[in-house]
Amino acid sequence: MVATTEGGNASKLGFVKGMVIQELGWDEDTDDDLRIAIEDLIDDEMLDEDAVDVMDAVLLWWRDGDGDLVDALVDAIGPLAEGGFIWVVSPKTGQDGYVDPTEIAEAAPTAGLSQTKVINLGEWSGSRLESRARGKR
């Protein structure tokens, strides 16, 4: 079963049962196995960009050409709960839509975030971003 294999990647993201996760940037190229594994892990569906709930985390699929990453991050911060975090998931080197990791690293502080972790998610790479203010407690 593919979802079991991908469940390992989903758990790397720090999501747990009951979390409210907003998914932004979904498109036909997103990793459906990872998406299913995340929803299995949280035991619910991820919410789309129209959701008005308070979010525990945001999963932002980001590709080269998607626009201004700083603007997308600022928008993603809005509904985050205290202690919430954002995963920017982008195609790895050699994949269509590849995003240079320095683009994410440079956009994060401009949006008031710190990059705290980078992980391998198969054909995608994930960068965890957290509020810099939360890290200074």
C-alpha positions, -999 to +999 in steps of 0.1 A: +000+000+000+015+033-011-001+054+016+018+034+043+051+041+026+042+078+022+030+078+058+066+080+068+069+112+048+037+126+063+048+119+098+081+137+091+060+169+088+050+168+124+013+165+118-008+145+143-044+133+146-068+162+151-047+189+136-064+215+113-042+218+082-048+242+053-035+232+019-025+259-005-011+257-040-027+223-049-025+214-086-025+183-107+013+178-101+010+175-063+019+142-046-014+126-041+001+097-020+016+123+004-017+142+005-037+110+013-011+100+040-014+134+056-052+132+057-050+097+071-025+109+098-047+139+109-079+118+105-096+145+084-094+164+051-070+193+047-088+226+042-085+247+011-077+284+006-113+294+012-114+280+048-118+306+076-108+283+105-077+288+127-050+265+114-025+244+132-003+243+101-003+252+064+010+230+036+020+253+008+029+236-025+052+260-043+067+259-077+089+282-098+065+307-115+038+305-088+042+342-080+057+361-051+066+337-023+068+364+004+032+374-004+021+338-003+038+333+031+023+365+046-012+353+034-005+318+049+005+333+083-029+350+088-050+320+099-022+302+119-028+295+155-002+303+182+026+278+177+014+270+141+039+264+113+041+264+075+056+237+053+067+250+019+068+220-004+086+224-037+098+202-065+134+189-061+162+196-084+155+183-119+118+183-115+094+207-134+088+238-113+121+234-093+126+262-067+161+271-056+162+265-018+178+300-014+145+315-026+127+300+003+155+308+028+155+345+017+117+348+016+111+335+051+127+363+071+110+389+049+077+374+058+087+372+096+095+335+096+125+314+103+134+282+084+138+255+110+140+223+090+144+210+055+133+174+046+132+151+016+097+141+005+105+120-025+103+142-056+095+172-034+114+190-007+099+204+024+110+236+043+094+241+077+089+278+086+079+292+120+073+326+133+105+343+144+087+359+173+077+325+186+112+313+186+124+342+208+105+333+239 
